[in-house]
Structure formats: C-alpha cells, structure tokens
Amino acid sequence: MDGKNIREVTSKGISYIDDAGQRQLIDFEACLRNSTTPSWQTLFQK
C-alpha cells in the first residue's frame, strides 16, 4: 500500500484501496482490542 491508495483518515480508522481494487478499512478500535502492549491500551481507553 502506498499513499496513492489511501482514501480517508478518520477517528475510526484509515480506508484504502487494496491491490484487488477493493475498499478496506484499518479499524483503530479493532487494532486496540488486538494490541498486546498494555501501555498502548491505556492511552486510548474510553
């Protein structure tokens, strides 16, 4: 993925076009749930 494929950056995540031409989302909340670094999780707790 390069900068030309990024479509939108919001507080929810980053949307981009993948190599197959499909729109995808990197979901920040999902990343946080899957994080194994406790200090990262405490930075973004609601």
N, C-alpha and C positions, 0 to 999 in steps of 0.2 A: 504494500500500500504506500502510495506517495501522496504528497499534498494535493495533487490534482484530483484525487478520488474522494477527498473529504467534502461532505456536503453541508453539514451543520454541526455546530458545537453548542450544547445547551447544558443546563444544570443536571439534566437527566443522563446525558451521555454524548457520544460522538457518532453521528451517522455518516456512512461512507458507502461507496460503490465498490463491491468486491471484484475479483478478476473475472467472474462469470457475468458481471453486469447487474447483479442483484444488490439492492439497498440493504445494508446491515447496520446494526447498532451495537456499539460498545456501551453497555449499561453500567453506569457508575455504581449503582446500588448492588447489582449482581457481583461486581468486582469486589466491593466491600465485604459482602457476605462470604466470598470465597477467599478473602485475604487471610493469611496465616500469621500476619505481623500484628500483634496486639497494639502497638503504638499507632499504626495506621488506622486501625478500627476506632480508637478513642478520638482521633482527630475529627472524625466525621459522624459521630453518634448524634442522633436527633435529640 
